[in-house]
Each structure stands twice: as C-alpha cells, then as structure tokens.
Amino acid sequence: MESMLSFISGFQVSSQMIFLIMLLISTILIVITVVLLVVGKRSPLKVKLEQIKSTQGLPSGKKTHRFENTLESLAPVMTPKSLKERESVRHQLMHAGFHDASALTTFYALKGSSLALGFGVAAGIYFIYPNLDNMLWFIMCTSIAAGTFVPNIILHNMVKKRKFRLRGGVPDALDLLVVCTESGLGFNAALRRVADELALSHPDFADELDTVCAKIKAGVDISDAFNDLIERTGVVEISGLVTMLSHASRIGGSLSQSLREYTEDYRDKRNQEIEELAAKIPTKMIFPMLIFIWPCFFIVAIGPSLLMLADAFGK
C-alpha cells in the first residue's frame, strides 16, 4: 500500500503528457466516428421496413435516408441516460420547429461531432502554437467547451426566435378569426381560412394552424388540438383561447362573441406588456448615462473652467 501511495505521489503530469492524452482522446473519437460512418448501423425496425418495401416493390429511399441512418449510428455516443434530459431536449427541438421522429437523434449526433471537432481543434492548437504559455490552456479549454455547448446555445436561440415569430402571428390570427366567424363561417372553416391567409406573413404560425385543422378534421376535440398546439410551440399565451373555446362549446354560447371578447382582452394584455417594457426603459438608461453620457457632459461643461483655473493658479 505504501509503495502504491509513493508511486502516485511521485507521478507528475507534464504538458507533453496532457497533450498526448488529448491527442489520444480526439483520435479515439475520430476513429469511432469514421467507423460508425462506414458501418452506418440502423435500428432493426427500419431494417425490417426496408425489407418489406423491397418485397412489395416500393421505392426504398436509401439515398434520401442515408444521412439520417448515419446520424442514427452516431447518436448513441452522446445520448444521455436520463429520460428527463432527453424529454427536455425533445421539447426544445419541438419548440424550434423540428417535429420529425429523428430530430433528437440528429441533434445528439451533431453534438457528438461538435465535441470531436472541439477536441481536434484543441489538439491542433497545442501542436501548431506550443509557445502560448498560459493562453494556450485557456484557448484549448475554450475550444472544448465550445464544441460541447455550442449546439445547445444554437438550439436555445432557434427556440427563442421561433417563439417570437409565433407570438407575432397570434394577434393577426385572432382578428382574422373574429372576422371569419362573424361573417358566417364555421370555426373549422374559419381556422382553415386564417391558416391560408397567414401563409405569407406568418408562415410558422400558419403551419401550426394547418396541423390543428388536420387534427380537428381527423376527429380530435378542439380543446385537445389547441393544447397540442401549445405543447408543440411553447406559446402559453394562447392557453386562454383553449379555455374559452372549451367553455363556449360546453355551455353553447356564441363563438364569435367569445372570440371578440378574448381578442379585446388579449389586445389589452399586449398593451400592458408594452407599457411595462416602456416603463423599464428609464431604469435601464441610468447605467449607460452614468458610464458614457455624464462623464462627457462634465468634461464639456466643466473642462474649460478647470483648465482656466489651472492656468491661473499656475501663474
């Protein structure tokens, strides 16, 4: 035991050893990636489907799905074991507009490739610029961290931008829905007309409304279809619309009148949000004024007087 402790205490890790370890890790990751790319293993279910298609004379679509199958083979390297984390990433992909069944697989495959690229860049920097001293380790750690977290950051930004676009289409959709229902159209026909009208100005929200119309046409309840819309988009602002529709269908009230009242309430809520943002502007302007504007003002206003006083006392 003492000999083992003395061996561990005498073991020193040099910079060359760290470089060799990083080079070994990046080489292993690249080799695994290349092997999986060449092998291109697919799930047994998809293999069985391809066999059924080939026996029935249907087009197999190997060229179209070759990239997808390759990513499937890369994904298990980075897929976490936690079900909660996978569900969280799946919801983020759904909110970003990726509704395919292979979206989660593709994301983790790209994340694994990004991590391998980060290790490769770090090893390359160490080999090409070995004389950077302390900055070398900082750049290498930054490269590995970028390869690990950049896919998540990009996904978060995509979710944020899509939610902003969807929220921008809700007021127009509500106004058009009120006009269509008051003109005599049924709710399903009015929703379809609104989706067609918003295809140019708000294509993301129009696609989601098309999905809602397809679900309603397939027999799904209106409230359930809109609850699925909220789950797919993450736009919780329209949850009041779901409550209003279910209440109106339950008590048999006028749908057009209920939509008009909800539209007015939604417009008031948006005005309150805008007023709240406007009220925060003076508070946010204090720090830029203190740091940038007021020093310049004092230099212009008091600077000449201070120079004159310095000249007078200097004489």
C-alpha positions as CSV (number, residue, x, y, z in Angstrom):
1,M,0.0,0.0,0.0
2,E,2.8,2.4,0.9
3,S,4.6,1.6,-2.4
4,M,1.4,2.4,-4.3
5,L,1.0,5.7,-2.5
6,S,4.6,6.6,-3.1
7,F,4.2,5.8,-6.8
8,I,1.1,8.0,-7.0
9,S,2.7,10.9,-5.2
10,G,5.8,10.7,-7.4
11,F,3.7,10.6,-10.6
12,Q,3.9,14.0,-12.3
13,V,1.8,15.1,-15.3
14,S,3.8,17.2,-17.7
15,S,2.4,19.4,-20.5
16,Q,3.6,16.8,-23.1
17,M,1.6,14.1,-21.3
18,I,-1.6,16.2,-21.3
19,F,-1.1,16.9,-25.0
20,L,-0.7,13.1,-25.7
21,I,-3.8,12.3,-23.6
22,M,-5.9,14.9,-25.5
23,L,-4.5,13.7,-28.8
24,L,-5.4,10.1,-27.8
25,I,-9.0,11.2,-26.9
26,S,-9.5,13.1,-30.1
27,T,-8.1,10.2,-32.2
28,I,-10.4,7.7,-30.5
29,L,-13.4,10.0,-31.1
30,I,-12.5,10.4,-34.8
31,V,-11.9,6.7,-35.3
32,I,-15.3,5.9,-33.7
33,T,-17.0,8.5,-35.9
34,V,-15.3,7.1,-39.1
35,V,-16.2,3.5,-38.1
36,L,-19.8,4.4,-37.5
37,L,-20.0,6.4,-40.7
38,V,-18.7,3.4,-42.7
39,V,-20.8,0.8,-40.9
40,G,-24.0,3.0,-40.8
41,K,-25.9,0.7,-38.4
42,R,-29.6,1.3,-38.3
43,S,-32.4,0.2,-36.0
44,P,-33.9,-3.3,-36.6
45,L,-37.3,-1.7,-37.1
46,K,-36.1,0.4,-40.0
47,V,-34.2,-2.5,-41.5
48,K,-37.4,-4.6,-41.4
49,L,-39.4,-1.7,-43.0
50,E,-36.8,-1.5,-45.8
51,Q,-37.2,-5.3,-46.4
52,I,-40.9,-5.0,-46.5
53,K,-40.7,-2.2,-49.0
54,S,-38.3,-4.1,-51.2
55,T,-40.5,-7.2,-51.2
56,Q,-43.6,-5.2,-52.2
57,G,-41.7,-3.3,-55.0
58,L,-41.9,0.1,-53.3
59,P,-39.0,2.6,-53.5
60,S,-36.7,2.0,-50.6
61,G,-35.4,5.6,-50.4
62,K,-31.9,4.6,-49.4
63,K,-30.3,7.7,-50.9
64,T,-32.7,10.0,-49.1
65,H,-32.3,8.3,-45.7
66,R,-28.6,7.6,-45.9
67,F,-27.6,10.7,-44.0
68,E,-30.3,10.0,-41.4
69,N,-29.1,6.5,-40.9
70,T,-25.5,7.7,-40.5
71,L,-26.6,10.1,-37.8
72,E,-28.6,7.3,-36.1
73,S,-25.4,5.4,-35.8
74,L,-23.5,8.3,-34.2
75,A,-26.2,9.4,-31.7
76,P,-25.8,6.6,-29.0
77,V,-22.3,8.0,-28.2
78,M,-23.8,11.3,-26.9
79,T,-27.4,10.3,-25.9
80,P,-27.8,10.8,-22.1
81,K,-29.2,8.1,-20.0
82,S,-31.6,10.4,-18.1
83,L,-35.1,10.3,-19.5
84,K,-35.8,13.8,-18.1
85,E,-32.9,15.4,-20.0
86,R,-33.9,13.7,-23.3
87,E,-37.5,14.9,-22.9
88,S,-36.3,18.4,-22.2
89,V,-34.2,18.4,-25.4
90,R,-37.0,16.9,-27.3
91,H,-39.4,19.7,-26.2
92,Q,-36.8,22.3,-27.2
93,L,-36.4,20.7,-30.6
94,M,-40.2,20.7,-30.9
95,H,-40.4,24.4,-30.0
96,A,-37.7,25.1,-32.5
97,G,-39.9,23.5,-35.3
98,F,-38.2,20.1,-35.6
99,H,-41.1,17.7,-35.4
100,D,-39.5,14.7,-37.1
101,A,-39.0,11.4,-35.1
102,S,-35.3,11.5,-35.9
103,A,-34.8,15.1,-34.6
104,L,-33.5,14.0,-31.2
105,T,-31.1,11.5,-32.8
106,T,-29.8,14.1,-35.3
107,F,-29.2,16.6,-32.5
108,Y,-27.1,14.3,-30.4
109,A,-25.2,13.1,-33.4
110,L,-24.3,16.6,-34.3
111,K,-23.4,17.3,-30.7
112,G,-21.0,14.4,-30.7
113,S,-19.4,15.6,-34.0
114,S,-19.1,19.0,-32.5
115,L,-17.4,17.6,-29.4
116,A,-14.9,15.6,-31.5
117,L,-14.2,18.7,-33.6
118,G,-13.5,20.7,-30.4
119,F,-11.0,18.1,-29.2
120,G,-9.4,18.1,-32.6
121,V,-9.1,21.9,-32.7
122,A,-7.6,21.9,-29.2
123,A,-5.0,19.3,-30.1
124,G,-4.2,21.2,-33.3
125,I,-3.7,24.5,-31.5
126,Y,-1.4,22.8,-29.0
127,F,0.6,21.3,-31.8
128,I,0.8,24.4,-34.0
129,Y,1.2,27.1,-31.3
130,P,3.1,25.4,-28.4
131,N,4.7,28.7,-27.1
132,L,1.5,30.5,-26.0
133,D,2.2,29.5,-22.3
134,N,-0.9,30.3,-20.2
135,M,-3.1,31.4,-23.0
136,L,-2.6,28.0,-24.7
137,W,-4.6,26.2,-22.0
138,F,-7.3,28.8,-22.0
139,I,-7.7,28.5,-25.7
140,M,-7.8,24.8,-25.6
141,C,-10.4,24.7,-22.8
142,T,-12.5,27.3,-24.7
143,S,-12.4,25.1,-27.8
144,I,-13.5,22.0,-26.0
145,A,-16.3,24.0,-24.1
146,A,-17.4,25.5,-27.4
147,G,-17.7,22.0,-29.0
148,T,-19.7,20.8,-26.0
149,F,-22.1,23.7,-25.5
150,V,-22.5,25.5,-28.9
151,P,-25.2,23.1,-30.2
152,N,-27.3,23.8,-27.1
153,I,-26.8,27.6,-27.4
154,I,-27.8,27.5,-31.1
155,L,-30.9,25.4,-30.3
156,H,-31.9,27.9,-27.5
157,N,-31.6,30.8,-29.9
158,M,-33.7,29.0,-32.5
159,V,-36.4,28.3,-29.9
160,K,-36.4,32.0,-28.8
161,K,-36.6,33.3,-32.4
162,R,-39.4,30.9,-33.4
163,K,-41.4,31.8,-30.3
164,F,-41.1,35.4,-31.1
165,R,-42.3,34.8,-34.6
166,L,-45.3,32.7,-33.4
167,R,-46.3,35.4,-30.8
168,G,-46.2,38.0,-33.6
169,G,-48.8,36.0,-35.6
170,V,-51.3,35.4,-32.8
171,P,-53.0,38.9,-32.8
172,D,-53.4,38.8,-36.6
173,A,-54.8,35.3,-36.4
174,L,-57.3,36.3,-33.7
175,D,-58.5,39.3,-35.7
176,L,-59.0,37.3,-38.8
177,L,-60.7,34.5,-36.9
178,V,-63.2,37.0,-35.5
179,V,-63.9,38.4,-38.9
180,C,-64.4,35.0,-40.5
181,T,-66.7,33.7,-37.7
182,E,-68.8,36.9,-37.7
183,S,-69.2,36.6,-41.5
184,G,-70.9,33.2,-41.1
185,L,-68.2,30.6,-41.5
186,G,-67.9,27.7,-39.1
187,F,-65.0,27.5,-36.7
188,N,-63.2,24.8,-38.7
189,A,-63.6,26.6,-42.0
190,A,-62.6,29.9,-40.4
191,L,-59.5,28.3,-38.9
192,R,-58.6,26.9,-42.3
193,R,-59.1,30.3,-44.0
194,V,-57.0,32.0,-41.4
195,A,-54.2,29.5,-41.9
196,D,-54.3,30.2,-45.7
197,E,-54.3,33.9,-45.2
198,L,-51.3,33.8,-42.8
199,A,-49.1,31.6,-45.0
200,L,-47.2,34.6,-46.3
201,S,-47.0,37.0,-43.3
202,H,-46.6,34.4,-40.6
203,P,-45.6,31.0,-42.1
204,D,-44.7,29.3,-38.9
205,F,-48.0,30.0,-37.2
206,A,-49.8,29.1,-40.4
207,D,-48.2,25.7,-40.4
208,E,-49.2,25.1,-36.8
209,L,-52.8,26.1,-37.6
210,D,-52.7,23.7,-40.5
211,T,-51.8,20.9,-38.1
212,V,-54.6,22.0,-35.8
213,C,-57.1,21.9,-38.7
214,A,-55.9,18.4,-39.7
215,K,-56.3,17.1,-36.2
216,I,-59.8,18.6,-35.9
217,K,-60.7,17.1,-39.2
218,A,-59.4,13.7,-38.0
219,G,-61.8,13.8,-35.1
220,V,-59.7,15.3,-32.3
221,D,-61.5,17.6,-29.9
222,I,-60.9,21.4,-30.5
223,S,-59.5,21.9,-27.0
224,D,-57.2,18.9,-27.3
225,A,-55.9,20.1,-30.7
226,F,-55.1,23.5,-29.3
227,N,-53.5,22.0,-26.2
228,D,-51.3,20.1,-28.5
229,L,-50.5,23.4,-30.3
230,I,-49.4,24.9,-27.0
231,E,-47.2,21.9,-26.3
232,R,-45.6,22.0,-29.7
233,T,-44.9,25.7,-29.8
234,G,-44.4,26.6,-26.1
235,V,-46.6,29.7,-26.6
236,V,-48.6,29.7,-23.4
237,E,-50.3,33.0,-24.2
238,I,-53.0,31.2,-26.2
239,S,-53.9,28.9,-23.3
240,G,-56.8,31.4,-22.5
241,L,-58.1,30.7,-26.0
242,V,-58.3,27.0,-25.3
243,T,-60.2,27.6,-22.1
244,M,-62.6,30.0,-23.8
245,L,-63.3,27.5,-26.7
246,S,-64.0,24.6,-24.3
247,H,-66.2,26.8,-22.2
248,A,-68.2,28.1,-25.2
249,S,-68.6,24.6,-26.6
250,R,-69.8,23.3,-23.2
251,I,-72.4,26.0,-22.5
252,G,-73.4,26.6,-26.1
253,G,-72.5,30.3,-26.2
254,S,-71.9,32.4,-29.2
255,L,-68.4,31.6,-30.6
256,S,-67.9,34.8,-32.5
257,Q,-68.8,36.9,-29.4
258,S,-66.5,34.9,-27.2
259,L,-63.7,35.3,-29.8
260,R,-64.2,39.0,-29.9
261,E,-64.1,39.4,-26.2
262,Y,-61.0,37.2,-26.0
263,T,-59.3,39.3,-28.7
264,E,-60.0,42.5,-26.9
265,D,-58.6,41.0,-23.6
266,Y,-55.5,39.8,-25.5
267,R,-55.0,43.2,-27.1
268,D,-55.3,44.9,-23.7
269,K,-52.7,42.4,-22.3
270,R,-50.3,43.1,-25.1
271,N,-50.7,46.9,-24.5
272,Q,-49.9,46.3,-20.8
273,E,-46.8,44.4,-21.7
274,I,-45.7,47.1,-24.0
275,E,-46.3,49.7,-21.3
276,E,-44.4,47.6,-18.8
277,L,-41.4,47.5,-21.2
278,A,-41.6,51.2,-21.8
279,A,-41.7,51.8,-18.0
280,K,-38.4,49.8,-17.6
281,I,-36.5,52.0,-20.2
282,P,-35.6,54.9,-17.8
283,T,-34.2,52.4,-15.2
284,K,-32.2,50.7,-17.9
285,M,-30.9,54.0,-19.2
286,I,-29.4,55.0,-15.8
287,F,-26.2,52.9,-16.1
288,P,-25.4,54.0,-19.7
289,M,-25.9,57.6,-18.7
290,L,-23.7,57.2,-15.7
291,I,-20.9,55.5,-17.6
292,F,-20.9,57.1,-21.0
293,I,-23.0,60.3,-21.2
294,W,-22.5,62.1,-17.9
295,P,-18.6,62.0,-17.9
296,C,-18.6,63.5,-21.4
297,F,-21.1,66.2,-20.2
298,F,-18.9,67.1,-17.3
299,I,-15.8,67.3,-19.5
300,V,-17.5,69.6,-21.9
301,A,-19.2,71.8,-19.2
302,I,-16.5,71.9,-16.5
303,G,-13.4,71.1,-18.5
304,P,-12.6,74.7,-19.8
305,S,-13.2,76.2,-16.4
306,L,-10.8,73.7,-14.8
307,L,-8.2,74.5,-17.5
308,M,-8.5,78.2,-16.8
309,L,-8.2,77.7,-13.1
310,A,-5.2,75.6,-13.6
311,D,-3.5,78.3,-15.7
312,A,-4.4,81.0,-13.2
313,F,-3.0,79.1,-10.2
314,G,0.0,78.1,-12.2
315,K,1.0,81.7,-12.8
